[in-house]
């Protein structure tokens, strides 16, 4: 908090809420910058449930490879909230990744990043009821990829885009 900077720079070092556990919270609030050289994981290993990562009121947040919410088998009810991040740089956001019965929620709210990352939702077998909500706060965004590349692999997965202008060039 209070303008501090966080750097996780090793080649495969990630920032993780719930590597092998449940009910964990990582909250970065009011930081100057966050740089993670790999992924931000929320619920990484089997049965890691009810974990949460919150990035709020940050100047710059870089997650070089992206975010994964609900990575493995039975990683349920994990969530990521990114709100009021002036510059969010990330390659992809994956919700309900490789295992069965993953559920997760991601909320991107009022961030000013000009490019939306690639989204993959409900990728794993039986990975349903995953939710992504992007509220642009009236900002304009460019898609980093054609809209048809967004993946909604299983039934019950949902993407909601609110209060934004979106373009692809």
C-alpha positions, -999 to 999 in steps of 0.1 A, spaced: 0 0 0 9 37 1 29 38 -32 51 8 -26 64 -11 -56 63 -49 -59 86 -68 -83 86 -106 -89 112 -109 -115 125 -145 -117 118 -163 -149 89 -185 -137 81 -166 -105 44 -159 -101 22 -141 -76 -2 -166 -61 -33 -165 -39 -41 -201 -29 -12 -222 -43 -22 -253 -22 -49 -238 0 -82 -221 4 -95 -189 17 -64 -169 9 -63 -132 0 -37 -111 -18 -46 -74 -17 -25 -48 -34 -41 -14 -27 -26 20 -35 7 6 -48 28 26 -71 36 -4 -94 34 -41 -96 56 -62 -119 52 -100 -121 74 -117 -147 51 -148 -150 14 -154 -140 -9 -141 -113 -26 -173 -101 -57 -174 -80 -64 -210 -70 -35 -229 -86 -33 -265 -73 -61 -291 -69 -88 -281 -44 -76 -246 -39 -110 -228 -34 -123 -195 -23 -91 -175 -29 -91 -139 -40 -67 -114 -55 -75 -77 -54 -55 -50 -74 -69 -16 -65 -58 20 -71 -24 12 -87 -5 33 -112 9 3 -133 3 -34 -129 23 -57 -153 16 -95 -153 38 -105 -181 21 -138 -190 -14 -130 -176 -38 -142 -149 -51 -177 -143 -82 -180 -120 -91 -216 -111 -62 -235 -126 -65 -271 -116 -91 -298 -107 -118 -286 -82 -104 -251 -80 -138 -234 -73 -150 -200 -63 -118 -181 -69 -119 -145 -79 -98 -116 -93 -108 -80 -89 -88 -53 -108 -102 -18 -102 -88 17 -108 -55 5 -123 -43 33 -145 -22 10 -167 -29 -28 -168 -5 -48 -190 -12 -85 -193 -11 -110 -221 -42 -132 -212 -68 -139 -186 -77 -176 -182 -107 -186 -160 -114 -223 -154 -82 -236 -169 -70 -272 -171 -90 -292 -146 -125 -304 -141 -152 -285 -122 -134 -251 -120 -153 -220 -113 -140 -185 -112 -149 -148 -114 -129 -119 -128 -139 -83 -126 -120 -56 -144 -135 -22 -134 -127 13 -145 -91 7 -155 -77 29 -182 -57 3 -201 -61 8 -238 -59 -28 -249 -80 -57 -236 -61 -89 -232 -70 -123 -247 -96 -141 -226 -101 -178 -223 -131 -189 -201 -141 -224 -191 -112 -241 -208 -111 -273 -187 -134 -303 -189 -167 -295 -170 -154 -260 -163 -187 -241 -161 -202 -211 -145 -172 -190 -149 -178 -152 -152 -159 -123 -166 -171 -87 -163 -153 -58 -178 -167 -23 -169 -148 2 -188 -159 32 -168 -167 50 -201 -132 45 -215 -123 34 -250 -106 1 -255 -90 -17 -284 -92 -55 -286 -58 -71 -288 -73 -98 -309 -104 -104 -330 -135 -107 -309 -141 -143 -322 -109 -155 -305 -124 -150 -271 -130 -186 -258 -162 -196 -241 -156 -234 -241 -184 -248 -220 -220 -240 -213 -228 -217 -184 -197 -194 -189 -204 -158 -194 -187 -125 -205 -202 -92 -198 -188 -59 -213 -202 -27 -198 -199 10 -202 -172 11 -229 -163 17 -265 -145 -12 -281 -126 -13 -314 -104 -37 -332 -80 -27 -359 
